[in-house]
Amino acid sequence: MRSPHLADIQEGSAMSISTTSHSASTTTATQTQRLTAAISAAILGACLVYFAGFSHIDAVHNAAHDTRHSSAFPCH
């Protein structure tokens, strides 16, 4: 049993397929999305580093400090 759409295409019905090129606008949207994601990630990262570095909660500060040492990053 064939699907009706496949039968219409195979029998040569008046079905037309139109293709439109949107490559320029798609590329621009993709670059804009990438830039937005990169800026958002940088702001989030800066906020997390600031929060961990200047936190008055010792557990948060010590966790960030231990993470720096475990990744062989000298911090003092």
C-alpha positions, -999 to 999 in steps of 0.1 A, spaced: 0 0 0 15 33 -11 10 66 7 -12 91 -12 16 117 -14 40 92 -30 13 81 -55 6 117 -65 43 124 -71 49 92 -91 18 97 -113 30 131 -123 5 153 -106 8 191 -107 27 193 -75 55 219 -76 84 222 -52 97 257 -48 131 264 -33 141 298 -20 176 307 -10 178 321 25 215 314 30 225 351 36 198 357 62 204 323 78 241 329 82 235 364 97 210 350 122 234 322 131 263 346 136 240 369 157 229 339 178 265 328 183 275 363 193 246 366 217 255 332 233 291 341 236 284 374 253 258 358 276 283 330 285 310 356 292 287 377 315 276 345 333 312 334 338 323 368 351 294 368 376 303 333 388 340 341 392 332 374 410 307 356 433 331 328 441 361 350 445 346 376 467 320 355 485 318 358 523 306 322 524 337 302 531 324 270 515 319 288 481 353 305 482 371 273 493 354 252 466 365 277 439 400 278 454 403 240 455 390 238 419 418 261 408 444 240 426 430 207 412 433 219 377 470 230 383 462 267 381 482 287 405 461 313 423 486 327 449 
